[in-house]
Amino acid sequence: MGSPPAAHPCESEPVNEDWEQRTTAAWATIDDYDEDHAADFRAVIDTLVAELPADSPLAPFEQACAWDSTGHSDRAVPLYREALAHGLSGYKGRRARIQLASSLRNIGQPEEGVKLLTPELDAPSDELDDAVRACLALCLSSLGRDREGLALVLGALAPHLPRYQRSMANYARLLTDPDS
């Protein structure tokens, strides 16, 4: 049984049904915590993470998400890296790479974000494709590569339009390859 598409920043695949339900419930409350109570939310996630095996890549991933979602990209970056180093893969691994790239951009390292996400453009397609392109576009823009970023965003948007899909896809392509 796989988990449903992520409705909250850091839902994870079931460790066990009870843990999954409590984790999902915790993430469903994130908007109830204002900036002054962000540490309280992180404590809820830390309590859940404490139930995981010591070597679980989910632990640093959930903690990274909690730091990231409460405005601390700098604290999230090493935790995302740890989760990936401990073998976080598949859907959550892809989410970790997207979120790590975003956090890297937020702390002034967009070039690392570009290096991390560029291979994701060729990864098997899933519901995170547009998120990859959006985050990569932001990293490119932070590097002054706005045309490339805009091309990615237009290319991601085109299939969702009720009309003009072909035109927008062509415009996106022409932004980076005007001779084609």
Secondary structure, 3 states (H helix, E strand, C coil): CCCCCCCCCCCCCCCCHHHHHHHHHHHHCHHHCCHHHHHHHHHHHHHHHCCCCCCCCHHHHHHHHHHHHCCCHHHHHHHHHHHHHCCCCHHHHHHHHHHHHHHHHHCCCHHHHHHHHHHHHHCCCCCCHHHHHHHHHHHHHHCCCHHHHHHHHHHHHHHHCCCCHHHHHHHHHHHHCCCC
